[in-house]
Amino acid sequence: MEQIGVILLNLGGPDSLQAIRPFLRNLFLDPEIIKIPLPGPLGRLFPRRLFAEFVSWRRTPKVLPNYQQIGGKSPLVERTVEQAEALQAELNRRFAGKAQFHVKLGMRYWHPFTVVAAEEFRRQGIRNVFLLPLYPQYSRTTTGSSAKEWRDLHRDKFGRCFRVKSVRDYYRHPQYIASINDRIEATLQEKFTEAERCDLHILFSAHGTPVSEVETGDPYSGQIRKTVELVMELRGNDYPHHLSFQSRVGPVEWLQPYTQDKLAELGKRGVKSLLVVPVAFVTDHIETLHEIDIELREEADHAGIKKYEVMFALNAEPAFIAALADVVEARYLGKSK
């Protein structure tokens, strides 16, 4: 029976308060996150390491209380493990007797790193590997960074011993769109009364990128907009909806409107009931659980929005797992649904 390894690519997250600084250091060491002009071979190494050390040292005391408020660590790895287990079960159910799937995590900036999954597959004699990003929308800074890391590892450490397939994005996959709609509908039923739904607006909030990324051809923002469009088309555009961007850092211009500015605008317009959908995230972590649910909740309160609710990420919802299984099936085994 054919043995197939699947690696779920994600950014990772600190698994303790002590891990915050090294996690941030790894993040800012990545040239795909922030590009720094570096002169010469030695300069390409030292200034970036110095920069990463400085930024992680400065930012750790600022973000540490945020992690304390959500349990002292990021839940991203645990949630991704649940996704991996559910996806493995679904794929093995679909292809019982034909192929056996082994799904592992490949985190970019903290344990378990991608190299660990690759080493385990090599020990098991698994040579067919599928790379599945948990970023439905492609960006050079996310999927692109993880793909580059894999290419470097595959060439330098593993001698190109794997037969590799991958997917670039699945931002418009019908089952993925349906899974978002299912979560929206469930949240509306759970968190809003019928009266509150009469005056409801939906705000899709996505992680931002510098405008310079768009100018150099990064498709992320356009794919985000298409995802939102397809979700609302599926819903029959039943509620007024908006798109904004969060998590900007540094002095450069980022995608706009910024989520905090959009909240202020909606408050001025008299919006009192708001559902926030973290459209770029499929796994709950610090940005959904703290930035959106705690920090931006305060912004909404100041803006006069009385009912502010945040949709959980898709996590291991069966509809989303089915979408991931469809992506693997269509790309790896040459079948479609």
N, C-alpha and C positions, 0 to 999 in steps of 0.2 A: 504494500500500500504506500502511495506517495506521501512523504512527510513534508509539510509546508510550515515554515516559520513566518510569523507575522510580528513586526515590531511597531508598536504604537509610539509615534514620535510626539513628544510634548516638551515643554520647557522645564518641568520639574519645580520643586519648591522646598524650602528649608523644613527639615523634619524635626527641628528643635530650635529654641531661641539661639543656641550656640552656632547653629548652621546658617544663620541669616547672613553674616558677613562673608563667609566663603561662597555662599550661593550668589550674593551680589557681585563678588569679585569675579566669579566665573562668567556672570552675565555681561559685565562691562569689559571683560577680556575679549569678547566676541566682536571681531571687526564688522560683522554684519549688523550689529546693533547700533554702534556709533563708529563712524569712520573718522580716523585721525590721520592727517598728513604726516607721514613718517619718513625721514631721510635716511637712506642706506639700510643695509641688512641689520646692523646692530640697533639702529634707531627704530626699526620696525618692531623690535621686541621690547626694549627697555621703556620707552615712553608710554606704550600701551599698558604695560604692567604697572608702571608708576601711577598712571591715570586710574586704573582699576582699583588699585590699593587705596588711593585717595578717596575716590567716590564711594567705595564700599565702607570705608572708615567714617565718612561724613554721613552717609545715609542710614547706617545701621541703627544709631540711637533714635532716628526719626521714625523708622518703620517697626522697630521692636515692639512698642506699645500696641501697634495695630495687630501684630501677630498674637500678643497676649490677649487681646480682646476676642480673638476667634479660636482660642484653645491652646496657644503657645506654639503653634506650628501651622504649616500649610496642609490642608486636607487633600491637596491635589493628587498626591501619590496614591493614597487609599482609594480615592474615587476612580483613579485610572486603573488600579488593580481590579476594581469591580467591573469596569468596562472591559478589561482584558478577559476576565473570567467569563463574562456574559457573551462576549464575541466568540471566544473559543468554543463555548458550548453550542452557540447558534451555528457556527460554521461546521462543527463536527456532526450536528444534527442534520444539516442539509446534505452533507456529503458522506454520510455513514457508509462504510465499506468501500469507498472510492479514494478518499484522502483523509489524512489526519492532520489537523492544524494545531500549532503550538503558538500561543499569543503571549508576547512579553513586552515589557516597557522599555522604551529607549529615551531617557530624559537627557535634555541638553545641558543643564547647568547644575544638576544635583542628582544624587543617587535615586534609583539605579540608572547608571549611565548606559548609553547605547552600546558601548563596547562590551559591557557585561552580557547583554543579550546575544550579541554576535559570538562571543566566546563560548557561551553555553550551546548555541546552535552548532558551532563547529565541533564541540565535544560530543554532541549527540549524533553527529553525522548528517545533520540537516543542511542541505545545500540550496534549496529553493527558499528564497526569502522575499517577503512582500513588505515594503515600507508604507505604512499607513499614517499620515499626519493627522493629529487631532486638531488641526486648523482647517476648517472647511474652505476658508478663503485663503488664497495663496498670497504670501508676501515674502520678499527676499529676506526679511528680518526674522521670519518664523520658519515656515516650511523650507525656504531657501537655505537658511542657516543649518537646519538639521540635515538636509540633503547633502550639503557641502561637507559637514562633519562625517557623514557616512561614506562619501566618496573617498575622503582622505584616509579613513580607517580601513576601508575595503582594499585600497591600493597599498598602503604602507604597512599595515599590520596583518592583514589576512590574505595578501597576495591574490586578490580578486578570486577567492575560492568559492564565492556564492554566485548563484544565478538569481539576479535581482530584478524584481518588477516593483513599480510604485505608482502612486497616483498623485497628481499635482494639486488637484482641488476637487471639491464636490459641492460647491456653494449653491448649485441649482438642482441638485439631485432631488427628484420628487419625494422620495421617502424622507430625506433630510428636511425638506420644507414641511412635510406633513408632521414630522416629529416636533418641530418648533410650534406649529399650529396647535398640536395636541397639548403641549405644555402651557401655551397661552390660555387655551380654553379651560384647562384644569385649574389654572391659577385664578382666572376670572370667577369660576364657580366657587373656589375655596375661600377667596380673599375679599370679594366684592359682593355687596348686596345688590338686589335688582335695581334699587334706586340709585346706587353708586355707579352702576354700569350705564345708566341713562346719560350720564355726563362724563363718560370715561374718555381719556386720551391714552394712546400707547406711545411710549418713547423707547425706541431701539437705541441702545447705547453700545458703541463698539470701541475697542482699544484704538487709539489714534496712532498715526505715523507722521513724521515730518512731511511737509508739503513737498520737499525736495525729492522724496521717494516717488511721489506721483509724477513729478516732472521728469524723472528718469525712467518712467514706464512701469512702475510697480502697479499691478492690477488690483491690489487689495481693496482700495476704497470703492472702485467700481463694482467689484464682486459683492461687497457688503451691501451696496445700494440695490443690486439685483436680488439678493436674498430677501431683503426687506420687501421689495416690490412683489416678489413671488408669494411670500407669506401673506401679504395683505390681499393679493388677488385671490388666493385660496379662501380667504375669509370673506370675500366679497366686499372688501374695503368697508367693513362694518363700523369701524371707529376711526376718528381722526388720528393720524399717526405722524411721528416725527423721527428723525435720525440725528444723533449727535455723537461726539467722540470724546473720550476720556483719557486720563493717564499721561498727559503731556509732561515732559521734563525738559529743562534747559531753556535757553533763550530763543531758539529757532521757531519759526512758524510751523504749527501743526495743523492737521485737518480740523476744519470747523464746520458747524458750530460746536463749541466745547459744551459738554453736558451741563456743567454748572450754569453757563450762560443760558442754555436752553431752558433749564428749570426756572431761572429768573424771568425769562420771557413768558413762559407758560403761566407763571403766577400772575404776572401783570395782565395777562389776557383773561384771567378769572378762572383758569382751570383748577378744579378742586379734587379731581379723582384721576390718579395716574398709575398706570402699570408700566414698569420699566423692564424691558427685555434685553438681557446681556447677549446680543446677537452674535458677537464674535467668539464667545466662549462656550465650549461644550462640556467643561468640567469646572465645578465650583472651586474657587481658590481665593486668594487675598483680594483680588479686584472685585469679584462678585460679592463676597461676604463682608468685606470691610469698606472698600472704596464706594461701591454702589449702595450697599445696604445700610451703612452707618454714616459715612462722611456725606454722601450726596443726599441722604435722608434729611440731614440737618439743613442742607441748602434748600431742599424742597419745603421744609417747615418754615424757613425764613421767607421763602417766596409766597407763602400763604396756601400751599397745596395741602389740603387736609388729609386726603387718603393717598398714601404713597406705598406701593407694594412692589416688590422685586420678584421676578420669576426666577426660580432655581434654574441652574444650567441643566442641560439634557442628561448629563451623568450617564447612568446605566439604564435609562428608560428603554423599554423594549422596542419602541418605534425607532429610536435612534440607533440602537444596536442592530436592528434590521437594516437600517440605512448603511451602516458600516459593512455589514455582511454582503449587501448588494454590491457595494463598491469593490470589495475583494473578489467576489464571484465574477463580476463583469470584466474586471481588468486582468485578474490572474488566470482564471479558468476559461476565459473567452465566452462567457455566457452573459446574458442580460435579462433584466426583468422589466 
